[in-house]
Amino acid sequence: MTSLPIIDIWVNCPTVESADAISAALIAQRLVACANRYAPIQSSYRWQSKLEQEEEHPLLLKTRAELAQQAEDAIRALHPYEVPPVIRAAVAANADYEAWVYNVTREA
């Protein structure tokens, strides 16, 4: 069987509420099959010439490759950061999982 292209999208969120709102919206719109919110992490980064250290909540979203840009656009519209970190990675999965991702996301 030919592999179906699946994309993982990682995005860090400033609060549990923002992560959960993004997850719920993208699942409701059928842009992603599922979301995993991970335990908080400590992030360090430079923003506007200052070193920042903040707690963030990593979010992992799974979608079809052809929906990745629409999912990113939705994340950017919902995310409170001026520059949300949206990182995409192509992944391979078992065939039945790939089929499930395709079955629960919208038709392209």
Backbone as JSON Lines, residues from 0, in Angstrom:
{"i":0,"aa":"M","n":[0.83,-1.18,0.0],"ca":[0.0,0.0,0.0],"c":[0.88,1.25,0.0]}
{"i":1,"aa":"T","n":[0.47,2.24,-0.76],"ca":[1.19,3.51,-0.82],"c":[0.95,4.3,0.46]}
{"i":2,"aa":"S","n":[2.01,4.9,0.96],"ca":[1.9,5.7,2.17],"c":[1.17,7.0,1.88]}
{"i":3,"aa":"L","n":[0.29,7.41,2.79],"ca":[-0.42,8.68,2.69],"c":[0.4,9.74,3.41]}
{"i":4,"aa":"P","n":[0.64,10.89,2.77],"ca":[1.51,11.9,3.41],"c":[0.85,12.56,4.62]}
{"i":5,"aa":"I","n":[1.51,12.4,5.75],"ca":[1.05,12.94,7.03],"c":[2.06,13.99,7.51]}
{"i":6,"aa":"I","n":[1.55,15.06,8.09],"ca":[2.39,16.13,8.64],"c":[2.1,16.28,10.13]}
{"i":7,"aa":"D","n":[3.16,16.37,10.91],"ca":[3.04,16.78,12.31],"c":[3.33,18.27,12.36]}
{"i":8,"aa":"I","n":[2.5,18.98,13.08],"ca":[2.71,20.42,13.28],"c":[2.92,20.65,14.77]}
{"i":9,"aa":"W","n":[4.08,21.22,15.1],"ca":[4.4,21.58,16.48],"c":[4.2,23.08,16.65]}
{"i":10,"aa":"V","n":[3.56,23.45,17.74],"ca":[3.4,24.87,18.05],"c":[3.4,25.01,19.57]}
{"i":11,"aa":"N","n":[4.2,25.94,20.07],"ca":[4.21,26.24,21.5],"c":[3.23,27.36,21.78]}
{"i":12,"aa":"C","n":[2.48,27.2,22.86],"ca":[1.45,28.17,23.23],"c":[1.75,28.73,24.62]}
{"i":13,"aa":"P","n":[1.36,29.97,24.88],"ca":[1.68,30.58,26.17],"c":[0.84,30.07,27.33]}
{"i":14,"aa":"T","n":[-0.33,29.53,27.04],"ca":[-1.22,29.05,28.11],"c":[-1.9,27.75,27.69]}
{"i":15,"aa":"V","n":[-2.37,27.02,28.68],"ca":[-3.17,25.82,28.42],"c":[-4.42,26.2,27.63]}
{"i":16,"aa":"E","n":[-5.02,27.32,28.01],"ca":[-6.25,27.76,27.35],"c":[-6.04,28.04,25.87]}
{"i":17,"aa":"S","n":[-4.93,28.7,25.53],"ca":[-4.68,28.99,24.12],"c":[-4.39,27.7,23.35]}
{"i":18,"aa":"A","n":[-3.65,26.78,23.94],"ca":[-3.38,25.49,23.3],"c":[-4.67,24.71,23.08]}
{"i":19,"aa":"D","n":[-5.53,24.67,24.1],"ca":[-6.78,23.93,23.99],"c":[-7.74,24.58,22.98]}
{"i":20,"aa":"A","n":[-7.74,25.9,22.91],"ca":[-8.6,26.6,21.95],"c":[-8.16,26.31,20.51]}
{"i":21,"aa":"I","n":[-6.86,26.33,20.28],"ca":[-6.34,26.01,18.95],"c":[-6.68,24.57,18.59]}
{"i":22,"aa":"S","n":[-6.45,23.65,19.52],"ca":[-6.77,22.23,19.27],"c":[-8.24,22.05,18.92]}
{"i":23,"aa":"A","n":[-9.11,22.6,19.75],"ca":[-10.55,22.42,19.55],"c":[-11.0,23.0,18.22]}
{"i":24,"aa":"A","n":[-10.51,24.18,17.88],"ca":[-10.92,24.83,16.63],"c":[-10.47,24.03,15.41]}
{"i":25,"aa":"L","n":[-9.23,23.58,15.41],"ca":[-8.72,22.87,14.23],"c":[-9.35,21.48,14.08]}
{"i":26,"aa":"I","n":[-9.64,20.83,15.21],"ca":[-10.34,19.55,15.13],"c":[-11.78,19.77,14.65]}
{"i":27,"aa":"A","n":[-12.45,20.78,15.17],"ca":[-13.83,21.08,14.75],"c":[-13.9,21.4,13.26]}
{"i":28,"aa":"Q","n":[-12.88,22.1,12.74],"ca":[-12.85,22.45,11.32],"c":[-12.35,21.3,10.45]}
{"i":29,"aa":"R","n":[-12.0,20.19,11.07],"ca":[-11.47,19.0,10.39],"c":[-10.16,19.3,9.66]}
{"i":30,"aa":"L","n":[-9.4,20.26,10.18],"ca":[-8.08,20.57,9.61],"c":[-7.01,19.65,10.18]}
{"i":31,"aa":"V","n":[-7.24,19.12,11.37],"ca":[-6.32,18.16,11.97],"c":[-7.13,16.98,12.5]}
{"i":32,"aa":"A","n":[-6.47,15.84,12.56],"ca":[-7.13,14.63,13.07],"c":[-7.14,14.61,14.59]}
{"i":33,"aa":"C","n":[-6.06,15.07,15.19],"ca":[-5.98,15.05,16.65],"c":[-4.91,16.02,17.11]}
{"i":34,"aa":"A","n":[-4.89,16.25,18.41],"ca":[-3.92,17.15,19.02],"c":[-3.44,16.54,20.32]}
{"i":35,"aa":"N","n":[-2.17,16.73,20.6],"ca":[-1.59,16.31,21.88],"c":[-0.99,17.54,22.54]}
{"i":36,"aa":"R","n":[-1.46,17.83,23.76],"ca":[-0.87,18.93,24.53],"c":[0.07,18.31,25.54]}
{"i":37,"aa":"Y","n":[1.31,18.74,25.5],"ca":[2.33,18.19,26.37],"c":[2.47,19.02,27.63]}
{"i":38,"aa":"A","n":[3.19,18.47,28.59],"ca":[3.45,19.17,29.85],"c":[4.19,20.47,29.56]}
{"i":39,"aa":"P","n":[4.03,21.45,30.41],"ca":[4.71,22.73,30.19],"c":[6.22,22.57,30.11]}
{"i":40,"aa":"I","n":[6.82,23.45,29.31],"ca":[8.26,23.51,29.17],"c":[8.73,24.93,29.49]}
{"i":41,"aa":"Q","n":[10.0,25.08,29.77],"ca":[10.6,26.4,29.96],"c":[11.29,26.77,28.66]}
{"i":42,"aa":"S","n":[10.87,27.84,28.03],"ca":[11.46,28.29,26.77],"c":[12.28,29.55,27.01]}
{"i":43,"aa":"S","n":[13.43,29.6,26.35],"ca":[14.29,30.78,26.38],"c":[14.48,31.23,24.94]}
{"i":44,"aa":"Y","n":[14.35,32.53,24.71],"ca":[14.46,33.05,23.35],"c":[14.71,34.55,23.39]}
{"i":45,"aa":"R","n":[15.17,35.07,22.27],"ca":[15.38,36.51,22.15],"c":[14.17,37.09,21.42]}
{"i":46,"aa":"W","n":[13.57,38.12,21.99],"ca":[12.44,38.8,21.38],"c":[12.61,40.29,21.58]}
{"i":47,"aa":"Q","n":[12.59,41.03,20.49],"ca":[12.74,42.49,20.52],"c":[13.95,42.9,21.35]}
{"i":48,"aa":"S","n":[15.07,42.26,21.05],"ca":[16.38,42.55,21.65],"c":[16.49,42.19,23.12]}
{"i":49,"aa":"K","n":[15.53,41.43,23.65],"ca":[15.58,41.02,25.06],"c":[15.57,39.51,25.15]}
{"i":50,"aa":"L","n":[16.3,38.99,26.13],"ca":[16.25,37.56,26.42],"c":[15.01,37.29,27.25]}
{"i":51,"aa":"E","n":[14.16,36.41,26.76],"ca":[12.91,36.06,27.44],"c":[12.99,34.62,27.94]}
{"i":52,"aa":"Q","n":[12.34,34.36,29.05],"ca":[12.19,33.01,29.58],"c":[10.74,32.87,30.03]}
{"i":53,"aa":"E","n":[10.04,31.98,29.38],"ca":[8.61,31.81,29.66],"c":[8.24,30.34,29.68]}
{"i":54,"aa":"E","n":[7.2,30.03,30.43],"ca":[6.61,28.7,30.36],"c":[5.74,28.64,29.11]}
{"i":55,"aa":"E","n":[5.85,27.54,28.37],"ca":[5.01,27.34,27.19],"c":[4.43,25.93,27.22]}
{"i":56,"aa":"H","n":[3.37,25.75,26.44],"ca":[2.67,24.47,26.38],"c":[2.75,23.94,24.96]}
{"i":57,"aa":"P","n":[3.61,22.92,24.73],"ca":[3.76,22.38,23.39],"c":[2.51,21.65,22.93]}
{"i":58,"aa":"L","n":[2.2,21.86,21.66],"ca":[1.03,21.26,21.05],"c":[1.48,20.55,19.79]}
{"i":59,"aa":"L","n":[1.09,19.29,19.65],"ca":[1.41,18.5,18.46],"c":[0.1,18.17,17.75]}
{"i":60,"aa":"L","n":[0.01,18.6,16.49],"ca":[-1.2,18.41,15.68],"c":[-0.85,17.5,14.5]}
{"i":61,"aa":"K","n":[-1.78,16.61,14.13],"ca":[-1.53,15.69,13.02],"c":[-2.55,15.94,11.92]}
{"i":62,"aa":"T","n":[-2.04,16.04,10.67],"ca":[-2.92,16.35,9.56],"c":[-2.41,15.75,8.26]}
{"i":63,"aa":"R","n":[-3.21,15.88,7.23],"ca":[-2.8,15.53,5.87],"c":[-1.82,16.59,5.37]}
{"i":64,"aa":"A","n":[-0.91,16.19,4.52],"ca":[0.05,17.15,3.98],"c":[-0.65,18.29,3.26]}
{"i":65,"aa":"E","n":[-1.7,17.99,2.49],"ca":[-2.36,19.04,1.72],"c":[-3.17,20.01,2.57]}
{"i":66,"aa":"L","n":[-3.38,19.69,3.85],"ca":[-4.1,20.59,4.75],"c":[-3.16,21.4,5.64]}
{"i":67,"aa":"A","n":[-1.86,21.16,5.53],"ca":[-0.9,21.8,6.44],"c":[-0.94,23.32,6.37]}
{"i":68,"aa":"Q","n":[-1.03,23.89,5.18],"ca":[-1.05,25.35,5.07],"c":[-2.34,25.93,5.64]}
{"i":69,"aa":"Q","n":[-3.47,25.28,5.39],"ca":[-4.74,25.75,5.96],"c":[-4.7,25.65,7.48]}
{"i":70,"aa":"A","n":[-4.11,24.58,8.0],"ca":[-3.98,24.44,9.45],"c":[-3.08,25.54,10.02]}
{"i":71,"aa":"E","n":[-1.98,25.81,9.34],"ca":[-1.08,26.89,9.8],"c":[-1.8,28.23,9.78]}
{"i":72,"aa":"D","n":[-2.56,28.5,8.73],"ca":[-3.29,29.77,8.66],"c":[-4.27,29.9,9.84]}
{"i":73,"aa":"A","n":[-4.94,28.8,10.18],"ca":[-5.88,28.81,11.3],"c":[-5.14,29.01,12.62]}
{"i":74,"aa":"I","n":[-4.0,28.36,12.78],"ca":[-3.2,28.53,14.0],"c":[-2.79,29.99,14.14]}
{"i":75,"aa":"R","n":[-2.29,30.58,13.06],"ca":[-1.83,31.98,13.11],"c":[-2.98,32.93,13.46]}
{"i":76,"aa":"A","n":[-4.18,32.63,13.0],"ca":[-5.34,33.48,13.3],"c":[-5.75,33.37,14.77]}
{"i":77,"aa":"L","n":[-5.52,32.22,15.37],"ca":[-5.96,31.97,16.75],"c":[-4.87,32.21,17.8]}
{"i":78,"aa":"H","n":[-3.63,32.12,17.4],"ca":[-2.51,32.16,18.34],"c":[-2.28,33.59,18.84]}
{"i":79,"aa":"P","n":[-2.03,33.75,20.14],"ca":[-1.84,35.1,20.67],"c":[-0.47,35.73,20.36]}
{"i":80,"aa":"Y","n":[0.52,34.94,19.93],"ca":[1.83,35.51,19.63],"c":[1.81,36.26,18.31]}
{"i":81,"aa":"E","n":[2.6,37.31,18.22],"ca":[2.78,38.03,16.97],"c":[3.44,37.14,15.92]}
{"i":82,"aa":"V","n":[4.38,36.31,16.37],"ca":[5.07,35.37,15.49],"c":[4.95,33.97,16.12]}
{"i":83,"aa":"P","n":[3.85,33.27,15.87],"ca":[3.71,31.94,16.46],"c":[4.68,30.94,15.85]}
{"i":84,"aa":"P","n":[5.26,30.09,16.68],"ca":[6.18,29.08,16.16],"c":[5.39,27.9,15.6]}
{"i":85,"aa":"V","n":[5.34,27.79,14.3],"ca":[4.62,26.71,13.63],"c":[5.66,25.89,12.87]}
{"i":86,"aa":"I","n":[5.92,24.69,13.35],"ca":[6.96,23.85,12.77],"c":[6.31,22.6,12.19]}
{"i":87,"aa":"R","n":[6.55,22.35,10.92],"ca":[5.98,21.2,10.23],"c":[7.05,20.12,10.02]}
{"i":88,"aa":"A","n":[6.64,18.88,10.16],"ca":[7.53,17.76,9.88],"c":[6.73,16.66,9.18]}
{"i":89,"aa":"A","n":[7.25,16.21,8.05],"ca":[6.64,15.08,7.36],"c":[6.97,13.83,8.16]}
{"i":90,"aa":"V","n":[5.97,12.98,8.35],"ca":[6.17,11.75,9.13],"c":[5.6,10.56,8.38]}
{"i":91,"aa":"A","n":[6.1,9.4,8.73],"ca":[5.55,8.15,8.22],"c":[4.89,7.44,9.4]}
{"i":92,"aa":"A","n":[3.79,6.8,9.13],"ca":[3.07,6.09,10.19],"c":[2.55,4.77,9.63]}
{"i":93,"aa":"N","n":[2.01,3.96,10.52],"ca":[1.4,2.71,10.06],"c":[0.19,3.03,9.19]}
{"i":94,"aa":"A","n":[-0.1,2.16,8.25],"ca":[-1.11,2.41,7.23],"c":[-2.5,2.67,7.82]}
{"i":95,"aa":"D","n":[-2.88,1.94,8.85],"ca":[-4.22,2.16,9.4],"c":[-4.32,3.5,10.12]}
{"i":96,"aa":"Y","n":[-3.24,3.97,10.74],"ca":[-3.25,5.3,11.35],"c":[-3.33,6.38,10.28]}
{"i":97,"aa":"E","n":[-2.54,6.24,9.23],"ca":[-2.6,7.2,8.12],"c":[-4.01,7.27,7.55]}
{"i":98,"aa":"A","n":[-4.64,6.13,7.36],"ca":[-6.01,6.09,6.83],"c":[-6.97,6.79,7.78]}
{"i":99,"aa":"W","n":[-6.78,6.61,9.09],"ca":[-7.64,7.29,10.07],"c":[-7.48,8.8,9.97]}
{"i":100,"aa":"V","n":[-6.24,9.28,9.87],"ca":[-6.01,10.73,9.73],"c":[-6.77,11.25,8.52]}
{"i":101,"aa":"Y","n":[-6.71,10.53,7.42],"ca":[-7.41,10.96,6.2],"c":[-8.92,10.88,6.36]}
{"i":102,"aa":"N","n":[-9.41,9.88,7.07],"ca":[-10.86,9.72,7.24],"c":[-11.5,10.81,8.11]}
{"i":103,"aa":"V","n":[-10.75,11.34,9.07],"ca":[-11.35,12.3,9.99],"c":[-11.04,13.75,9.66]}
{"i":104,"aa":"T","n":[-10.21,13.97,8.65],"ca":[-9.97,15.35,8.2],"c":[-10.74,15.58,6.92]}
{"i":105,"aa":"R","n":[-10.94,16.86,6.61],"ca":[-11.78,17.2,5.46],"c":[-11.15,16.79,4.14]}
{"i":106,"aa":"E","n":[-11.99,16.64,3.17],"ca":[-11.54,16.34,1.83],"c":[-10.82,17.58,1.27]}
{"i":107,"aa":"A","n":[-9.74,17.34,0.55],"ca":[-8.97,18.46,-0.03],"c":[-9.73,19.11,-1.16]}
